[in-house]
Amino acid sequence: AAMKSTVVVQLYENDLSGPIPQFSSQSLELLHLDENALTQSIPNIGGSTVTEIRLEQNKLSGSIPVELSQHTNLGLLWLHANDLTGEVPDELGQLTSLVSLRLEGNKLIGEVPDAVCDLRQVHQLSTLRATCASSNSGLIC
């Protein structure tokens, strides 16, 4: 069923499995689906009002969607402890409201883009965590 006016989705720690459903609500502000057993890739998350996305500690795979950069009000993006692959998109550097970004515990490669790291100096990003120093990580800080 469509949830066109849903503002908050908090279904964390519920042993949910399968793919994340599409959220078409233009009013969505909080999406907390952390600590479940969700699989597959991160879908398009509708609405420009989203301020928090917590998808950590699932079994998500695929790359970090560039489309997340369209959520200009996003202050918290936690994707850590999944099986995400590929590079961190440069476009995440457009999230000038971002205060906390957690990407550690994935299978990401490449470098954390300068545009993302620069958010710590120019804007209010106070938490940036990525698995960079471990011997099994291909990510460079």
Phi, psi and omega in degrees: 000143180284139177244080189283340181236019179293133181257320184232131171236110178235096181233046182275155178056049182236008182057030176292143179228170182092186182285158174287130179289161175289136175248113184258003182295126176279354181256358186300128178246317182238129175233103181242101177238028185286159176057052173234204177233039182290143185235181180071201186265168178282121182280174173294131180251112187291162175089145179258006184264000184295128178249338180220130172233116178238106179237018185291159176057052171236205177233039183288144181231182182085189183265167175286121184294132176300329183300340177300335181291348178283347181272077188293345177268001185294120180255336183223125177226104181246112180238013186291161176060051172231199176241036182291143183234176178087196183261159174286122183296135175305325185299339177298341176293349177277354182276074187289351175266357186294127178252327184219123178231120180236120183234000186295158177077027175243192179244043183284152180232169177087206181247151169291121185302145178306321182300326178284313180298325181295339178299335179291328185265318187274325185242211188254013181298115182251340179235117174226108181237127176215149178284102184241326189268347184286153184290339182264005181262140175265006185269134180247133177262000000 
